[in-house]
Amino acid sequence: MRVFTPLCAILATALTVVVSVGPAAAQQKIVMRYAHVGAEGETQTRYAAELAKLVNEKTQGRIEIRVFPGSQLGNLSEMIDGVRIGSIQMAHHDFSSLDRIDPDVAVFNAPFLFSGPEQAMRATNEATSPVLQEMNKKLVAKGNVRIVGNFYRGARQLTARYAVRSPKDMAGKKFRSVPVPLWNSMIKGMGAIPTPVEISEIMPALMTGLVDGQENPLNNVIARKMWEANKFVMMTSHMESVLAVFINEKSWEGIPAADRKIMQDAFAEMAQRSLKWAKDAEAEEIATLKANGVTIIDEKSGLDLKAFRESVGNQILKDYPAWAPYIARIKETQG
């Protein structure tokens, strides 16, 4: 059983100023806690580790990011709350995980929204996205949280215990949803019964039959060996999986301007690294899945992507009618 650190102890170890760099230095070393839910072998775990190393190098040790993967600092809800109050300074997750601060920020996870990986990254980068600039103002005002970076994990694909070719094949079946409202809408639009399950509990849910399937980037499917329960992967590419890196606003403001700029450069560099990782890995990921007995179903083998787009799109607009203008503006984002 995982034991969480008491809140009082977490608060005591919030944004920490350690020792001065030198007698003449005006700035002292800053230590930041960075939480995420990723497991060993996932690209999000690699991302956080390499980001921490890069920031340390670029700031010559003035900023130290200590990474806590695998839900060590709590589940998704606890992690978001930790960043809001400042007991955790940084974290990353899907944009929609911040919808408890402002519901409209989840629009960046809307299914079938982006034209491809590059456009997805431009549309979720504050420097090139007017919509994200607008969302950040609301996140800061309502929740003391700011999105400072993004990274690409690949397209999310559907997996199941049986072959799926259209939403009709999912009717009445329970499929895992990320425990945020948007995912419930998406899974419902796919024809299934949405069943929220934390990522840390996804394999028991699949193995016991609590859910018949789920959806995730291929690297997550492989890292967690989901083929042990789901022998079919449907190449729906229903989401370009871009995760938001977010930070407690007071902690961000507490970093000297010069080092904030250095960190922004590091976020930009890591975004491009993540894009390359995903592009380089896809063929190998598909080969790995096939080697483990997985059947890949795509349009050539009968996957009805048009039916998925229409069904999911109708459900999203029904549940989130106010998103229509945002979706139009995001689709127009260039860079």
N, C-alpha and C positions, 0 to 999 in steps of 0.2 A: 504493500500500500504506500502510495506517495504521501509524504508529509510536507505540508506547505509551511513556509516560514511565517510566524505570527506577524500580523500587520504592524505592531509596534516596533518589531525588530527590523522590518523592511523600511519603515519610515526613518529609522535611525541610520540606515545605510543609504539614504537617498543621495542625490548628486553630491559627490564628495570632493572637497578640496584637500589635496594631500600636502606635499612638501613643495617649497619654492624651487624653481629651476636653478636659481643661483642667487647670491646675495644682492645682485643688482637687478634681478628680474622682477618685473611688475606683476607677471602672471604666475599663478601656482598651477600645479598639475591638477587636471580635472578627470575624475573617474566617473564613467557613466555605465549604468546597468542596461543591457540590451536583451530583451526577451523575445522568444518566438516559439512556435509549437512544432517546428520541423524536427524530423528524426535524422539519425546518422545516415548518410548516403543521399539525402535529398539536396537538390540544388539550393534551396533556401538556407540550408545549414552551411553549405559552402559559401554562399553569398555573405552571410553575417560574419563568418570567420575571416574571409578575405577583406571585407570592409573594415573590420576592426584593425587588422594588420595595416591596411593602407592608410587609415586615418592616423594611426600611431606613427607611421613613418613620415607622412607628410607634415605632421605637426611637431616632429622631432620629440615625441613623447609627452607633449603638453596635454594631449587628449588621449586618455586610455578608455577604450570601450571593452567592457567585460561581458561576454556573451553567455546567455543562459538558454540553451536550446531545449527541445523536448518537453515543453510546458513545466519546466522546473520552478518557475515563479507563479504557477497557477494556470488554470484553464483559460480559454479565450476571454470570457467575461472578466475574470480577475486580472488578466493582463491589460485589457483596455482600461479598466478602472485604475490600475496601478500607474499607467502613463498619465491619466487625467490628474491624479493627485500628486504625481511626482515621485512616488516611491520606486517606480521604474522609469528611467528617463527615455528610453527608446524601445521600439518594437517594430515588427512588421507583420502584416496579414493582408487579407483581401480588403479592398476599399470598403466593401459592404459591412465589414466588422465595425466600422465607425458610424454606422447608421443610427446607433443609439444616441449619438451626439447630434447629428443632423441626418434625417432619412434620405435626403437627396444625394449624398455622397456615394451611395450605393449604385448610382447610375453607371459608374465606371465599370461595374461588373455585369451590366446588362448583357444577356446572351446575344450572340450574333451582332455585336455592336461595331466591331472594328473590321477594316478591310484586310488587315494583316499585321504581323508583329511590329513592323516599323511604325505604322500609323498608330498602333496601340500605345507604343512608347511615347510618341510625340503628344498624344492626347492625354497622357497621364503624367506629363512633365510640366511643372508649374511655369517653367521658362517659355514653353510653347503652347500652353493650354489656357485660354481665357476662362474656360469653365472651371478648371482646377483652381485658378487664382480666386475665383468667386467662392468656391467651396472652402478654401483655406481660411478665408475671412470668417466664414460662419463657424468653422471648427474651432478657431482661436477664440472667438467671442463666446461660444456656447460651452466649449469643453476644455479650453486651455491646451489644445493639441494642434500641432501643425504637421502637414505632410511635407517631408523634405527630400524624399527620393522615391524611386520606383525600380523594380527589376522584373525581368521576364522569365517565366518558368516554362513556357511552352503552352500549346493549346490544351484545353481540358477535354478529355475523351470519356465516353461512357463505358462502364464495365458491368457485366451481369453473369449470373449463373447459367443463362440460356441466351440464345441468339435473339437480338433485337434489330428490327429493320424499319420500324415506324412507331409512332406514339401508341398505336393500337396494341402493340406487343407488350407495352408496359402497363396497360389498364388494370387497375386493381392490385398491382404489385407494390410492395414497399421498397423504396429506394432511399438510400442515405442522402440527407441534405446537410450542408454546413449549417450550424445552428444560428442562422440569421434569416430574417424574413424573405429577402430576395431569393435565396436558394429554395425556400418552400414554394414560391411562385414558379420558379423555373422547373422544378421537378414535377409540379402539378401540370405545367404546360407540356411537359414531356409525356403526360398521360398517367403518371404513377402517383402513389401516395407518399408525400414527403415525410421522412422520418429523421428528425435531427439527431445526429450522433457526433460527438467530439472526435477529432482526428485521432486522439490517443486511444480511442475505443473502437476504431473502425474495423480492425481485424476480428476481434471477438464478435462484432455485429454481423460481419460477413460469414464467418465460420459457423456460427450458430443458426444462421438463417433469419436473424432478426430483420435483416434487409436482404433483398435479392440482388442488389447492385449498388453502384455508386458512380461518381465521376471525379476525375482528377487528372493532372498532367501525367504523361507516361512515366516520367522519372519517379513520381510518387508511387505509382502502381508497382514499379519495379522495386523501389527502396523498401516497401512494406510487403513485398511478395504476395500481392493480392491474387495472383494466379492460383494460389492454393485454394481459393474459394470461388473466384470468378474466372472462367475459362474463355470468356468472350469479351473482346474489346471492340467497341463501335467507334469509328473515326468520325465522330460528330463535329469535333473542333468547335463546340458551341460557345466557348469563351477563349479569348486570348488571355491567358492567365498572367496578369500583371499585378504584383503585390505592391502595396504602399508601405514605405518606411516613414514612420511618424514619431514625433518627439514631443515631450512636454514643453509647452511654450516658454515657461519661466526658465527651464533648464537651457533652452535654446538661446534665450536672451542673455543668460548668464555667461555664455561663451563669448570671448572677445571677437569683434567683427572680423578681424583678419583670419582667425581660426574658423569662424563660421564659413567664410569664403573658401578656405581650404577644404572644409568638410563638404561643401556643395560641389566642388570639383571632384572630390572622391566619389560622391554619389553618382555624378555624371559618368565617371570612368567605369564604375561598377555596373551601371545600367547597360553600357555597351558590352561589357564582359558577359553579362548574363544573356544578352541577346545572342552572342556568338556561341555560348555553351549550348543553348537550346537548338540552334540551327545545326551545329556539328553533331549533336547526339541523337537526333530523331531516327535515322536509319538504323543505328546500333540498338536503340531502344526497341524498335519493332522486331529486330532480329532476336534480341534477348527474350522477348515475350513469346515469339514463335518457338524458340528453343525450349521453352518451359510449357509447351502444349497449349498455348493460347491461339484461338482462332481470331483473325483480324477481319472485321466486316467493314467495308467501305462502299462507296457508291457503285463501284464495279461489281460488287457482290450483293447488290440489292438494298443498300442503305438509302432510305428516302429522306434525304436532307431537306428537301423542299417542305415536306410535311412537318418536320421538326421545326424549321424556321417559322412557318406559319402558325403552328400551334403554340409554340413558346412565345413568339412575338405578340400574339393576341392576348395571351395570359398576362404578360408583362404590362402591356398598355391598359388592360382592364384593372390590374392591381395598382399601377403607378401612372395614372393619366397625366399627372403634372410633369412627367419625364419627357414627354414628346418634344418640347423645345430644346431641352438639354441634349437629347439623342441626336437631333438634327445638327446642332452646333458641334458636337463631338465628331460626328461623321465628316464634318467639313474641316476639321483640324489638319493642317499640313505640317509646317515646321520650318 
